[in-house]
C-alpha cells in the first residue's frame, strides 16, 4: 500500500473513532434525565452507531497493518452496524412524530383524511 493511501486510511480510521466517540456522548446525553421510550431507542441507536464506528476504525487500522481481509471484514461489519443504528433511530423519530401528531389531534389516516 503506497504512502498516500496509508495516510487516507489513517485519517479515515481517526474520523471513525471520533464519530464513535460523538455517538457515545450523544447516547449518554439522551439517557441523563428520565428518558422516554423514544429517547431510549435513540440512545440505543447512537450506541450501536458508536460501536459500528469503532469497529470500522479497527478495520482501517488492521488494513494499515497489512491484514486487508480482516480489516475489510471489520469495516463491513462496522458499517452495517451503523446502518442498523440509523434505521433504529429513524423508526424512533418517526414514532415520536406520529405520537406528537396524535396528541395534537392532527393525525392523518389513509388517503390524507384528517382525524380529530
Secondary structure, 3 states (H helix, E strand, C coil): CCHHHHHHHHHHHHHHHHHHHHHHHHHHHHCCCCCCHHHHHHHHHHHHHHHHHHHHHHHHHHHHCCCHHHHHHHHHHHHHHHHHHHHHHHHHHHHHHHHHHHHHCCEEECCCEEEC
